[in-house]
Amino acid sequence: MHSLQADMSGQKRGRILLYLVRFYKRGSISRTGSSIRIDGIHW
């Protein structure tokens, strides 16, 4: 089983960045201060 942290530190980071851009364009990302909240997940 691959954990989310393993995927983030792996080669899927670029893919995650693409998702972040897509969500940002859709307006699903709400910036609060210096943290970014996506579907309840803090980055």
C-alpha positions in Angstrom: 0.0 0.0 0.0 1.2 3.5 -0.9 0.6 6.1 1.7 -0.3 9.7 0.7 3.0 11.0 2.2 5.0 8.5 0.1 3.2 9.6 -3.0 3.8 13.2 -2.2 7.5 12.6 -1.7 7.6 10.4 -4.8 7.2 11.1 -8.5 3.5 11.9 -8.1 4.4 15.3 -6.7 4.1 16.9 -10.1 0.7 15.3 -10.6 -0.4 16.7 -7.3 0.8 20.1 -8.3 -1.3 19.9 -11.4 -4.4 19.0 -9.3 -3.6 22.0 -7.0 -3.6 24.3 -10.1 -6.9 22.7 -11.3 -8.6 23.1 -8.0 -7.3 26.7 -7.7 -8.8 27.5 -11.1 -12.0 26.0 -10.1 -12.0 28.1 -6.9 -12.2 25.0 -4.7 -9.1 26.2 -2.8 -9.7 28.8 -0.1 -6.6 30.6 1.2 -6.6 31.3 4.9 -3.4 33.2 5.9 -0.4 31.2 4.9 -2.1 27.8 4.8 -4.1 26.3 2.0 -7.2 24.3 2.8 -8.3 21.7 0.3 -11.4 19.6 1.1 -10.5 19.8 4.8 -6.8 18.9 4.2 -4.2 21.4 5.4 -1.1 21.8 3.2 
